Amino acid sequence: MSDREQTLKQAQQALQAGKFADGRALADALLEANASDAEALYIAAVGARYQQDFVVAHSYLERLHQHMPEYGRAWQEQGHLDLAQGDNQKALAAFIRATKFNPALEASWREQARLLTGSGKVAEAQAASSQHQRLARLPRELLAVTNHLAEGRLLRAEEVCRYYLRQHPRDVEGMRLLAKIGIELGILDDAEFLLESAVTFAPDDIQLRLDYIDALRRRQKFTEALAQAQQLHERDPNNPLFQSRLAIESIQSGDFSRGLDLFDAVLAKLPNDPANLTSKGHALKTTGAQIDAIDSYRAAIAAKPDHGDAWYALANLKTYRFDEAEVAAMREHVQRSDLAFMDRVHMSFSLGKALEDSGDYEASIGFYDQGNALKRAQTRYNADAMTKELDKQREHCTTDLFERHKGAGHQAPDPIFILGLPRAGSTLLEQILASHSQIDGTLELPNILALAHRLRGRKAGASLYPGILHDLNAEQLEKFGAEFIENTRIHRQGAPFFIDKMPNNFRHIGLIHLILPNAKIIDARRDPMDCCFSGFKQLFAEGQEFTYGLEEVGRYYSDYVDLMDHWGTVLPGKVLRVQHEDVLDDLEGQTRRMLDHLGLPFEEACLAFHQTDRAVRTASSEQVREPINRKGQNAWKPFEKWLGPLKDALRLTMA
């Protein structure tokens, strides 16, 4: 046990023994060494409250909220402090916030039930009481798992949960929690299996089914997620929660009309629900109804002024311009110590965009830096590990490998892979090609990434992929290719060819060629500084963690170029590189070049791509509905003096 841990233990024991001054003194000693030590701030606040030193207790908690705005126990202590000062209304708000961030806090549920009863809110009080009773019945091990999970101790949560499940292998709550841990760690296939099993054991457990739907959607198994949501909806067609979930899954499956009708039904009952207003806005944006989308996002902000998701949705339209009042409102929100983590992230990126549009580049880069720093601290991305992972593709995917497997794989010519880096112009290429009568545009499909993950396996802690490609036989390669064609069929509209626009597929071109040797591949390439800075400014939903640092995104671009050079050597002629700047200079010439590569005749509709009526789900959705333009070129130049780390990382690539 470290000196710090020993001191914390002594401080906790002092509080338990009623020696509040001693506990607080020990915590203060730790705070002298580290003023943002969360556990020390918490202990000091508790000690100060018991000493009735309320002003100082508030100051400790204010510092703790600033450092960790989503620390549930800190908000529970805030509730106790507000109660001690006789402010029941503030206390109730604090206890509600506490359980939002940590649903395992029994005292917060108990106090909510008591305070809500006292204010005559019987239904809400009963709901809080039910949660308190559920926790009281929960095995202590699972209560501990929930606490560890809420406070970010994922590995400890996994350890305790696995131990419990070895003793109780069919405990559905234990399975649900382990699946939730798996989702947090990115182990989605295991999470899906656990939830599927748990739903089988307890088919009437609503929370299990909701979590199962979430896992299926994260794996982009939209057909299965839709079926599960439909089952929930059939139980109670007027339940707003079930309607909302079915709306989301319908839209993910491409049924926008049904999804929007369901959102309208929900909002007829809950007209000021910010989450559903924002989700409806996302659906409207995807279909091209920009004005209606903006109205929906603004309604969400009016209902909840600090709803960061809606603020960023406006920024992410790319074509929206914030007015002075909106900028001032966001600035005020980000100054708050109690702003939730993702609301702070969303508003930081939104302010970066707003201030860039107004020409205040120094303030803009400050907010972009802030948003990226928050996300970078949350991720486990390691640039060195990524370089090694891509090096293995060059090591194992050799000319000899492709010669030995020549003639194998599924022979379907249907797929067109557009890949590269995000923000490189791939959505524009997709929109151009999807305007052709023989090509369907789809999504950034996860199927190749999922197959690569399956092939990794585990051997002495090391990944078997891509080395395992040497061991696959012709039957396996044909099977994997056929599965890709079948599993992506839901996203197609009936054209002979379809596009998979997942940018990260560039890492797996060798795998793609082995299982689908007749697939066509296009590398969407963009000027390094334009591409990387655009990625740095973009808040991605998931999967692009390399963008949350200037050095990281620059290194990733350089690694990408090196790997694409390798594919050009071992698979000559397989990949067509399309430079974004060339498309801007000669749209028709580059369009004809792409269609020649695909073996398709030229069609004029490809040049009027901005008039094509189709759903576009990426950040460029509004931009590709405009005629060709150069708005994104050289957007990095006003920020040049702050981009040294990016330039250094790109130096060889730009030479």
C-alpha positions as CSV (number, residue, x, y, z in Angstrom):
1,M,0.0,0.0,0.0
2,S,1.4,3.4,-1.0
3,D,1.8,6.3,1.5
4,R,-1.1,8.0,0.0
5,E,-3.4,5.0,0.3
6,Q,-2.3,4.5,3.9
7,T,-3.1,8.1,4.7
8,L,-6.5,7.9,3.0
9,K,-7.3,4.8,5.0
10,Q,-6.3,6.5,8.2
11,A,-8.5,9.5,7.3
12,Q,-11.5,7.3,6.6
13,Q,-11.0,5.5,9.9
14,A,-10.8,8.8,11.7
15,L,-14.2,9.9,10.2
16,Q,-15.8,6.6,11.1
17,A,-14.5,7.0,14.7
18,G,-16.0,10.5,14.9
19,K,-12.6,12.2,14.9
20,F,-13.6,14.6,12.2
21,A,-10.8,17.1,12.8
22,D,-8.2,14.4,12.5
23,G,-9.7,12.9,9.3
24,R,-9.8,16.4,7.8
25,A,-6.2,17.1,8.8
26,L,-5.0,14.0,7.1
27,A,-6.9,14.8,3.9
28,D,-5.5,18.3,4.0
29,A,-2.0,16.9,4.1
30,L,-2.7,15.0,0.9
31,L,-4.2,18.1,-0.7
32,E,-0.9,20.0,-0.1
33,A,0.8,17.4,-2.3
34,N,-2.0,17.3,-4.9
35,A,-4.7,19.9,-4.7
36,S,-7.0,17.9,-7.0
37,D,-6.8,14.6,-5.2
38,A,-10.5,13.6,-5.5
39,E,-10.7,11.2,-2.6
40,A,-8.9,13.6,-0.3
41,L,-11.3,16.4,-1.3
42,Y,-14.2,14.1,-0.6
43,I,-13.0,13.1,2.9
44,A,-12.2,16.8,3.7
45,A,-15.7,17.9,2.7
46,V,-17.3,15.2,4.8
47,G,-15.1,16.1,7.8
48,A,-15.9,19.8,7.4
49,R,-19.7,19.1,7.2
50,Y,-19.6,17.0,10.4
51,Q,-17.8,19.9,12.1
52,Q,-20.5,22.2,10.8
53,D,-17.9,24.2,8.9
54,F,-20.3,24.6,6.0
55,V,-18.6,27.3,4.0
56,V,-15.3,25.3,3.9
57,A,-17.2,22.1,3.1
58,H,-18.7,23.9,0.1
59,S,-15.3,25.0,-1.1
60,Y,-13.9,21.5,-1.0
61,L,-16.9,20.2,-3.0
62,E,-16.7,23.1,-5.5
63,R,-13.1,22.0,-6.2
64,L,-14.1,18.4,-6.4
65,H,-17.0,19.2,-8.9
66,Q,-14.6,21.2,-11.0
67,H,-12.1,18.4,-11.2
68,M,-14.7,15.5,-11.5
69,P,-18.1,16.9,-12.5
70,E,-19.6,13.4,-12.8
71,Y,-18.4,12.0,-9.4
72,G,-21.6,10.7,-8.0
73,R,-20.5,10.5,-4.4
74,A,-19.4,14.1,-4.5
75,W,-23.0,15.1,-5.4
76,Q,-24.4,12.8,-2.7
77,E,-22.2,14.7,-0.2
78,Q,-23.5,17.9,-1.7
79,G,-27.0,16.8,-1.0
80,H,-26.1,16.0,2.6
81,L,-24.5,19.4,3.0
82,D,-27.5,21.2,1.6
83,L,-29.8,19.2,3.9
84,A,-27.6,20.2,6.9
85,Q,-28.2,23.8,5.9
86,G,-31.9,23.3,5.5
87,D,-32.1,23.7,1.7
88,N,-34.3,20.7,0.7
89,Q,-34.8,21.9,-2.9
90,K,-31.0,22.1,-3.6
91,A,-30.5,18.8,-1.7
92,L,-33.0,17.0,-3.9
93,A,-31.3,18.3,-7.1
94,A,-28.0,17.1,-5.8
95,F,-29.2,13.7,-4.9
96,I,-30.9,13.3,-8.3
97,R,-27.6,14.3,-10.0
98,A,-25.7,11.8,-7.7
99,T,-27.8,8.9,-8.9
100,K,-27.6,10.0,-12.5
101,F,-23.8,9.5,-12.3
102,N,-23.8,6.5,-9.9
103,P,-27.0,4.6,-9.7
104,A,-25.7,2.4,-6.8
105,L,-25.9,5.2,-4.2
106,E,-28.5,3.9,-1.8
107,A,-28.5,7.0,0.5
108,S,-29.3,9.3,-2.5
109,W,-32.2,7.2,-3.6
110,R,-33.5,7.0,0.0
111,E,-33.3,10.8,0.4
112,Q,-34.9,11.4,-2.9
113,A,-37.9,9.2,-1.9
114,R,-38.2,11.1,1.4
115,L,-37.9,14.6,-0.1
116,L,-40.2,13.8,-3.0
117,T,-42.8,12.5,-0.6
118,G,-42.5,15.6,1.4
119,S,-43.2,17.8,-1.6
120,G,-46.2,15.7,-2.7
121,K,-44.6,14.1,-5.8
122,V,-45.9,10.6,-5.0
123,A,-45.2,8.8,-8.3
124,E,-41.6,10.1,-8.4
125,A,-41.1,9.2,-4.7
126,Q,-42.3,5.7,-5.4
127,A,-39.9,5.3,-8.3
128,A,-37.0,6.5,-6.1
129,S,-38.1,4.2,-3.3
130,S,-38.3,1.2,-5.7
131,Q,-34.7,1.9,-6.8
132,H,-33.6,2.1,-3.1
133,Q,-35.3,-1.2,-2.4
134,R,-33.8,-2.8,-5.5
135,L,-30.3,-1.9,-4.3
136,A,-31.0,-3.1,-0.8
137,R,-31.9,-6.6,-2.3
138,L,-28.8,-6.6,-4.6
139,P,-25.9,-8.8,-3.6
140,R,-23.2,-6.8,-2.0
141,E,-20.7,-7.9,-4.7
142,L,-22.9,-6.5,-7.5
143,L,-23.5,-3.3,-5.6
144,A,-19.7,-3.0,-5.4
145,V,-19.4,-3.7,-9.1
146,T,-21.9,-0.9,-9.9
147,N,-19.9,1.5,-7.8
148,H,-16.6,0.6,-9.4
149,L,-18.2,0.9,-12.8
150,A,-19.7,4.3,-12.1
151,E,-16.4,5.6,-10.7
152,G,-14.3,4.4,-13.7
153,R,-12.5,1.4,-12.0
154,L,-13.3,-0.9,-14.9
155,L,-10.7,-3.6,-14.3
156,R,-11.6,-3.9,-10.6
157,A,-15.3,-4.0,-11.5
158,E,-14.6,-6.8,-14.0
159,E,-12.6,-8.7,-11.4
160,V,-15.3,-8.6,-8.8
161,C,-18.1,-9.4,-11.3
162,R,-16.3,-12.4,-12.8
163,Y,-15.7,-13.8,-9.4
164,Y,-19.3,-13.4,-8.5
165,L,-20.5,-15.0,-11.7
166,R,-18.3,-18.0,-11.1
167,Q,-20.4,-18.6,-8.0
168,H,-23.7,-17.6,-9.6
169,P,-23.3,-18.3,-13.4
170,R,-27.0,-17.6,-14.3
171,D,-27.4,-14.4,-12.3
172,V,-28.8,-12.0,-15.0
173,E,-27.9,-8.8,-13.2
174,G,-24.3,-10.0,-12.9
175,M,-24.3,-10.9,-16.6
176,R,-25.8,-7.5,-17.4
177,L,-23.1,-5.7,-15.4
178,L,-20.3,-7.7,-17.0
179,A,-21.7,-6.9,-20.4
180,K,-21.8,-3.2,-19.5
181,I,-18.1,-3.4,-18.5
182,G,-17.4,-5.2,-21.8
183,I,-19.0,-2.3,-23.7
184,E,-16.9,0.2,-21.8
185,L,-13.8,-1.8,-22.7
186,G,-14.8,-2.2,-26.3
187,I,-15.3,-5.9,-26.1
188,L,-18.6,-5.8,-27.9
189,D,-18.9,-9.4,-29.1
190,D,-18.6,-10.8,-25.5
191,A,-21.1,-8.1,-24.3
192,E,-23.6,-9.2,-26.9
193,F,-23.3,-12.8,-26.0
194,L,-23.8,-12.1,-22.3
195,L,-26.9,-10.0,-22.9
196,E,-28.3,-12.5,-25.4
197,S,-27.9,-15.2,-22.8
198,A,-29.4,-13.1,-20.0
199,V,-32.4,-12.1,-22.1
200,T,-33.0,-15.9,-22.6
201,F,-33.0,-16.4,-18.9
202,A,-35.1,-13.4,-18.1
203,P,-37.2,-12.4,-21.2
204,D,-39.4,-10.0,-19.2
205,D,-36.5,-7.9,-17.8
206,I,-36.9,-4.6,-19.6
207,Q,-33.5,-3.2,-18.7
208,L,-31.8,-6.3,-20.0
209,R,-33.6,-6.0,-23.3
210,L,-32.7,-2.3,-23.6
211,D,-29.1,-3.0,-22.9
212,Y,-29.2,-5.9,-25.4
213,I,-30.5,-3.5,-28.1
214,D,-27.8,-1.0,-27.3
215,A,-25.1,-3.7,-27.7
216,L,-26.6,-4.8,-31.0
217,R,-26.7,-1.3,-32.3
218,R,-23.1,-0.7,-31.3
219,R,-22.2,-3.7,-33.3
220,Q,-24.3,-2.3,-36.1
221,K,-26.5,-5.4,-36.1
222,F,-29.5,-3.2,-37.1
223,T,-31.8,-6.0,-38.1
224,E,-31.5,-7.7,-34.8
225,A,-31.7,-4.5,-32.8
226,L,-34.9,-3.5,-34.7
227,A,-36.5,-6.9,-34.0
228,Q,-35.7,-6.5,-30.2
229,A,-37.1,-3.0,-30.2
230,Q,-40.2,-4.2,-32.0
231,Q,-40.8,-6.8,-29.3
232,L,-40.6,-4.1,-26.6
233,H,-43.0,-1.8,-28.6
234,E,-45.5,-4.6,-29.0
235,R,-45.7,-5.0,-25.2
236,D,-46.9,-1.5,-24.8
237,P,-47.3,0.5,-28.0
238,N,-48.0,3.8,-26.1
239,N,-45.0,3.6,-23.8
240,P,-42.8,6.6,-24.8
241,L,-39.6,4.8,-23.9
242,F,-40.5,1.9,-26.2
243,Q,-41.6,4.3,-28.9
244,S,-38.4,6.2,-28.7
245,R,-36.2,3.1,-28.9
246,L,-38.2,1.7,-31.9
247,A,-37.8,5.1,-33.6
248,I,-34.0,5.0,-33.2
249,E,-33.8,1.5,-34.5
250,S,-36.1,2.2,-37.4
251,I,-34.0,5.1,-38.5
252,Q,-30.8,3.1,-38.1
253,S,-32.4,0.5,-40.5
254,G,-33.3,3.2,-43.0
255,D,-37.0,3.6,-42.2
256,F,-37.0,7.3,-41.6
257,S,-40.7,7.8,-42.1
258,R,-41.6,5.4,-39.4
259,G,-38.9,6.7,-37.1
260,L,-40.0,10.3,-37.4
261,D,-43.6,9.3,-36.9
262,L,-42.6,7.5,-33.7
263,F,-40.6,10.5,-32.5
264,D,-43.6,12.7,-33.1
265,A,-45.7,10.4,-31.0
266,V,-43.2,10.5,-28.1
267,L,-43.0,14.3,-28.3
268,A,-46.8,14.6,-28.3
269,K,-46.6,13.2,-24.8
270,L,-43.2,14.6,-23.8
271,P,-42.9,17.9,-25.8
272,N,-39.8,19.2,-24.0
273,D,-37.7,16.0,-23.8
274,P,-34.2,17.1,-25.0
275,A,-33.0,13.7,-25.9
276,N,-35.9,12.9,-28.2
277,L,-35.8,16.4,-29.7
278,T,-32.1,15.9,-30.5
279,S,-32.6,12.4,-31.9
280,K,-35.4,13.7,-34.1
281,G,-33.0,16.4,-35.3
282,H,-30.4,13.9,-36.2
283,A,-32.9,11.9,-38.3
284,L,-34.1,15.1,-40.1
285,K,-30.5,16.1,-40.8
286,T,-29.7,12.7,-42.3
287,T,-32.6,13.0,-44.7
288,G,-31.6,16.5,-45.7
289,A,-34.4,18.4,-43.9
290,Q,-31.9,20.9,-42.5
291,I,-34.3,23.7,-41.4
292,D,-36.5,21.2,-39.5
293,A,-33.4,19.7,-37.9
294,I,-32.3,23.1,-36.7
295,D,-35.7,23.8,-35.2
296,S,-35.6,20.5,-33.4
297,Y,-32.1,21.1,-32.0
298,R,-33.0,24.6,-30.9
299,A,-36.1,23.2,-29.1
300,A,-33.9,20.7,-27.3
301,I,-31.7,23.6,-26.1
302,A,-34.7,25.6,-25.1
303,A,-35.8,22.6,-23.0
304,K,-32.4,22.1,-21.5
305,P,-30.0,25.0,-22.1
306,D,-26.9,23.0,-21.2
307,H,-27.7,20.0,-23.5
308,G,-24.3,19.8,-25.2
309,D,-25.4,17.2,-27.7
310,A,-27.9,19.6,-29.3
311,W,-25.3,22.5,-29.3
312,Y,-22.8,20.3,-31.1
313,A,-25.4,19.0,-33.5
314,L,-25.8,22.6,-34.7
315,A,-22.1,23.0,-35.0
316,N,-21.7,19.7,-36.8
317,L,-24.1,20.8,-39.6
318,K,-20.9,22.7,-40.7
319,T,-23.2,25.2,-42.5
320,Y,-24.8,26.7,-39.3
321,R,-23.5,30.0,-37.8
322,F,-24.0,30.7,-34.1
323,D,-25.1,34.2,-33.2
324,E,-23.6,36.3,-30.4
325,A,-26.2,35.3,-27.9
326,E,-25.6,31.6,-28.5
327,V,-21.9,32.0,-28.2
328,A,-22.3,33.9,-24.9
329,A,-24.7,31.1,-23.6
330,M,-22.1,28.4,-24.4
331,R,-19.3,30.4,-22.8
332,E,-21.4,30.8,-19.6
333,H,-22.1,27.1,-19.5
334,V,-18.5,25.9,-19.9
335,Q,-17.5,28.1,-16.9
336,R,-19.8,26.1,-14.6
337,S,-18.1,23.5,-12.3
338,D,-21.2,21.3,-12.4
339,L,-21.4,20.9,-16.2
340,A,-21.5,17.2,-17.1
341,F,-18.4,15.8,-18.8
342,M,-19.9,15.2,-22.3
343,D,-21.8,18.5,-22.2
344,R,-18.4,20.2,-21.6
345,V,-16.8,18.3,-24.5
346,H,-19.7,19.0,-26.9
347,M,-19.7,22.7,-26.0
348,S,-15.9,23.0,-26.3
349,F,-16.0,21.7,-29.8
350,S,-19.0,23.9,-30.6
351,L,-17.3,27.0,-29.3
352,G,-14.2,26.1,-31.3
353,K,-16.4,26.1,-34.5
354,A,-18.3,29.2,-33.6
355,L,-15.2,31.3,-32.8
356,E,-13.4,30.0,-35.9
357,D,-16.4,31.2,-38.0
358,S,-16.2,34.6,-36.4
359,G,-12.4,34.9,-37.0
360,D,-11.3,34.6,-33.3
361,Y,-8.7,31.9,-34.1
362,E,-6.8,32.1,-30.8
363,A,-9.9,31.6,-28.7
364,S,-11.1,28.9,-31.2
365,I,-8.0,26.8,-31.0
366,G,-8.2,27.1,-27.2
367,F,-11.6,25.5,-27.2
368,Y,-10.6,22.9,-29.8
369,D,-7.6,22.0,-27.6
370,Q,-9.9,21.8,-24.5
371,G,-12.4,19.5,-26.1
372,N,-9.6,17.2,-27.5
373,A,-7.8,17.1,-24.2
374,L,-10.9,16.0,-22.4
375,K,-11.5,13.2,-24.9
376,R,-7.8,12.2,-25.0
377,A,-7.8,11.8,-21.3
378,Q,-10.8,9.5,-21.6
379,T,-9.4,7.2,-24.3
380,R,-6.7,4.5,-24.1
381,Y,-5.2,5.4,-27.6
382,N,-1.5,4.8,-27.9
383,A,0.2,6.0,-31.1
384,D,3.2,3.7,-30.7
385,A,0.9,0.7,-30.4
386,M,-1.0,1.8,-33.5
387,T,2.3,2.1,-35.5
388,K,3.2,-1.5,-34.4
389,E,-0.2,-2.8,-35.4
390,L,0.1,-1.3,-38.9
391,D,3.6,-2.6,-39.2
392,K,2.3,-6.1,-38.7
393,Q,0.1,-5.6,-41.8
394,R,3.3,-5.0,-43.8
395,E,5.1,-7.9,-42.2
396,H,2.4,-10.5,-42.8
397,C,0.5,-9.3,-45.9
398,T,3.1,-10.1,-48.5
399,T,3.1,-10.8,-52.2
400,D,3.7,-14.5,-51.3
401,L,0.5,-14.6,-49.2
402,F,-1.6,-13.2,-52.0
403,E,-0.1,-15.5,-54.6
404,R,-0.8,-18.6,-52.4
405,H,-4.4,-17.6,-52.0
406,K,-4.9,-16.6,-55.6
407,G,-8.4,-17.7,-56.9
408,A,-9.8,-18.1,-53.4
409,G,-12.5,-16.0,-51.7
410,H,-16.1,-15.1,-52.6
411,Q,-16.2,-13.9,-56.2
412,A,-19.0,-11.3,-55.9
413,P,-18.1,-8.0,-57.5
414,D,-20.7,-6.0,-55.6
415,P,-18.6,-4.1,-52.9
416,I,-16.9,-0.8,-53.5
417,F,-14.7,0.2,-50.6
418,I,-14.0,3.9,-50.1
419,L,-11.4,4.2,-47.4
420,G,-8.6,6.3,-46.0
421,L,-8.8,8.8,-43.2
422,P,-11.9,10.6,-41.9
423,R,-12.4,14.1,-43.2
424,A,-10.5,13.3,-46.4
425,G,-13.4,13.7,-48.8
426,S,-14.7,10.2,-48.8
427,T,-18.3,11.3,-48.3
428,L,-18.1,13.5,-51.4
429,L,-16.8,10.5,-53.4
430,E,-19.5,8.3,-52.0
431,Q,-22.2,10.9,-52.9
432,I,-20.8,11.2,-56.5
433,L,-20.8,7.4,-57.0
434,A,-24.1,6.8,-55.2
435,S,-25.7,9.2,-57.7
436,H,-25.0,6.5,-60.4
437,S,-27.9,4.3,-61.2
438,Q,-26.0,1.1,-60.6
439,I,-24.5,2.0,-57.2
440,D,-26.1,2.1,-53.7
441,G,-24.6,4.3,-51.0
442,T,-24.9,2.7,-47.6
443,L,-23.0,3.4,-44.3
444,E,-19.6,3.2,-42.7
445,L,-20.1,-0.6,-42.3
446,P,-18.4,-2.3,-39.4
447,N,-18.3,-5.8,-40.9
448,I,-14.6,-5.9,-42.0
449,L,-13.5,-4.4,-38.7
450,A,-15.6,-7.0,-36.8
451,L,-14.1,-9.9,-38.8
452,A,-10.6,-8.6,-38.1
453,H,-11.5,-8.6,-34.4
454,R,-12.8,-12.2,-34.6
455,L,-9.6,-13.3,-36.3
456,R,-7.4,-11.8,-33.6
457,G,-8.2,-14.5,-31.0
458,R,-5.8,-14.6,-28.1
459,K,-2.5,-16.5,-27.9
460,A,-0.3,-15.7,-24.9
461,G,-1.8,-12.3,-24.8
462,A,-0.9,-11.5,-28.4
463,S,-3.2,-11.0,-31.4
464,L,-3.2,-13.8,-34.0
465,Y,-4.3,-11.4,-36.7
466,P,-3.0,-10.6,-39.4
467,G,-0.6,-13.6,-39.1
468,I,-3.5,-16.0,-39.1
469,L,-4.3,-15.0,-42.7
470,H,-1.5,-17.4,-43.7
471,D,-3.4,-20.3,-42.1
472,L,-6.9,-19.7,-43.6
473,N,-8.0,-22.1,-46.3
474,A,-10.0,-21.5,-49.4
475,E,-13.3,-22.6,-47.8
476,Q,-12.9,-20.2,-44.9
477,L,-12.1,-17.3,-47.2
478,E,-15.1,-18.0,-49.4
479,K,-17.3,-18.2,-46.3
480,F,-16.1,-14.9,-44.8
481,G,-16.7,-13.2,-48.2
482,A,-20.2,-14.7,-48.6
483,E,-21.1,-13.6,-45.0
484,F,-20.0,-10.0,-45.8
485,I,-22.3,-9.9,-48.8
486,E,-25.2,-11.4,-46.9
487,N,-24.9,-9.4,-43.7
488,T,-24.7,-6.1,-45.6
489,R,-27.8,-6.8,-47.7
490,I,-30.0,-4.8,-45.3
491,H,-28.3,-1.6,-46.2
492,R,-28.8,-1.9,-50.0
493,Q,-31.5,-0.6,-52.2
494,G,-31.3,-3.1,-55.0
495,A,-28.5,-1.8,-57.2
496,P,-25.9,-4.3,-58.5
497,F,-23.0,-2.5,-56.6
498,F,-22.8,-0.9,-53.2
499,I,-20.4,1.3,-51.2
500,D,-18.8,0.6,-47.8
501,K,-17.3,3.9,-46.7
502,M,-15.7,2.8,-43.4
503,P,-12.4,4.8,-43.5
504,N,-10.5,2.5,-41.1
505,N,-10.8,-0.4,-43.6
506,F,-7.5,0.9,-45.1
507,R,-5.8,-1.2,-42.3
508,H,-7.4,-4.4,-43.7
509,I,-7.0,-4.2,-47.5
510,G,-5.2,-7.5,-47.4
511,L,-8.1,-9.2,-45.6
512,I,-10.6,-7.6,-48.0
513,H,-8.7,-8.8,-51.1
514,L,-8.5,-12.4,-49.7
515,I,-12.2,-12.7,-49.0
516,L,-13.6,-10.5,-51.8
517,P,-11.0,-10.6,-54.6
518,N,-13.3,-8.8,-57.1
519,A,-14.2,-5.9,-54.7
520,K,-13.1,-2.5,-55.9
521,I,-11.1,-0.2,-53.6
522,I,-10.8,3.6,-53.7
523,D,-8.4,5.5,-51.4
524,A,-9.8,9.0,-50.6
525,R,-6.7,11.1,-50.1
526,R,-6.5,14.8,-49.0
527,D,-3.8,17.3,-48.3
528,P,-2.2,16.2,-45.0
529,M,-2.6,19.5,-43.1
530,D,-6.2,20.0,-44.3
531,C,-7.1,16.4,-43.5
532,C,-5.5,16.2,-40.1
533,F,-6.6,19.6,-38.8
534,S,-10.2,18.9,-40.0
535,G,-10.0,15.6,-38.0
536,F,-8.7,17.4,-34.9
537,K,-11.7,19.8,-35.1
538,Q,-14.2,17.0,-35.4
539,L,-15.8,15.3,-32.4
540,F,-16.3,11.7,-33.6
541,A,-18.9,9.5,-32.0
542,E,-16.4,6.7,-31.6
543,G,-13.6,4.8,-33.3
544,Q,-11.3,7.7,-34.3
545,E,-9.4,8.3,-31.0
546,F,-6.2,9.2,-32.9
547,T,-7.8,12.6,-33.8
548,Y,-7.7,13.9,-30.2
549,G,-4.2,15.2,-30.4
550,L,-2.2,17.1,-33.0
551,E,0.8,14.9,-32.8
552,E,-1.4,11.7,-32.7
553,V,-3.4,12.6,-35.8
554,G,-0.2,13.6,-37.7
555,R,1.5,10.3,-36.8
556,Y,-1.6,8.4,-37.8
557,Y,-1.6,10.1,-41.2
558,S,2.0,9.2,-41.8
559,D,1.4,5.6,-40.8
560,Y,-1.6,5.5,-43.2
561,V,0.5,6.8,-46.1
562,D,3.2,4.2,-45.4
563,L,0.7,1.3,-45.3
564,M,-1.1,2.5,-48.5
565,D,2.3,2.5,-50.2
566,H,2.7,-1.1,-49.1
567,W,-0.6,-2.1,-50.5
568,G,0.4,-0.5,-53.8
569,T,3.5,-2.7,-53.9
570,V,2.0,-6.1,-53.0
571,L,-1.4,-5.5,-54.7
572,P,-0.5,-3.4,-57.8
573,G,-3.5,-1.8,-59.4
574,K,-5.9,-2.9,-56.7
575,V,-6.4,0.5,-55.1
576,L,-7.3,3.7,-57.0
577,R,-6.1,6.8,-55.2
578,V,-8.3,9.8,-55.6
579,Q,-6.9,13.1,-54.4
580,H,-9.5,15.5,-53.0
581,E,-7.9,18.5,-54.5
582,D,-8.0,16.8,-58.0
583,V,-11.7,16.3,-57.6
584,L,-12.1,20.0,-56.9
585,D,-10.1,20.9,-59.9
586,D,-11.6,18.5,-62.4
587,L,-14.9,16.9,-61.1
588,E,-15.8,15.3,-64.4
589,G,-12.3,13.9,-65.1
590,Q,-12.0,12.3,-61.7
591,T,-15.5,11.0,-61.8
592,R,-14.8,9.3,-65.2
593,R,-11.6,7.9,-63.7
594,M,-13.4,6.4,-60.8
595,L,-16.1,4.9,-62.9
596,D,-13.5,3.4,-65.3
597,H,-11.9,1.8,-62.3
598,L,-15.2,0.3,-61.3
599,G,-16.0,-0.8,-64.9
600,L,-19.1,1.3,-65.1
601,P,-20.3,3.8,-67.8
602,F,-20.3,7.5,-67.1
603,E,-23.6,9.1,-66.0
604,E,-24.3,12.9,-65.9
605,A,-26.2,12.4,-62.6
606,C,-22.8,11.9,-60.9
607,L,-21.8,15.5,-61.6
608,A,-25.1,16.7,-60.0
609,F,-24.4,14.7,-56.9
610,H,-25.7,17.5,-54.6
611,Q,-29.2,17.0,-56.0
612,T,-29.2,13.3,-55.2
613,D,-31.9,12.5,-52.6
614,R,-30.4,10.0,-50.1
615,A,-29.7,9.7,-46.4
616,V,-26.1,10.8,-45.5
617,R,-25.0,10.0,-41.9
618,T,-21.5,11.4,-41.7
619,A,-20.3,14.9,-40.5
620,S,-20.2,16.0,-44.2
621,S,-23.9,15.4,-44.8
622,E,-24.8,19.1,-45.4
623,Q,-21.6,19.8,-47.3
624,V,-22.2,17.1,-49.9
625,R,-25.7,18.6,-50.5
626,E,-24.0,21.7,-52.0
627,P,-22.3,22.0,-55.3
628,I,-18.5,21.4,-55.4
629,N,-16.6,24.1,-53.5
630,R,-13.3,24.9,-51.8
631,K,-14.5,26.0,-48.4
632,G,-12.4,23.4,-46.6
633,Q,-9.2,24.1,-48.4
634,N,-6.4,25.7,-46.3
635,A,-8.7,26.0,-43.3
636,W,-5.7,25.3,-41.1
637,K,-3.6,28.3,-42.2
638,P,-5.2,30.9,-39.8
639,F,-4.2,28.5,-37.0
640,E,-0.7,27.8,-38.3
641,K,1.3,29.2,-35.4
642,W,-0.4,26.7,-33.0
643,L,0.0,23.7,-35.2
644,G,3.7,22.9,-34.6
645,P,3.2,19.4,-33.2
646,L,1.1,18.5,-36.2
647,K,3.7,19.8,-38.7
648,D,6.5,18.0,-36.9
649,A,4.5,14.7,-37.0
650,L,3.9,15.2,-40.8
651,R,7.3,16.5,-41.7
652,L,8.4,13.4,-43.8
653,T,4.9,13.1,-45.4
654,M,4.9,16.7,-46.5
655,A,8.5,16.7,-47.7
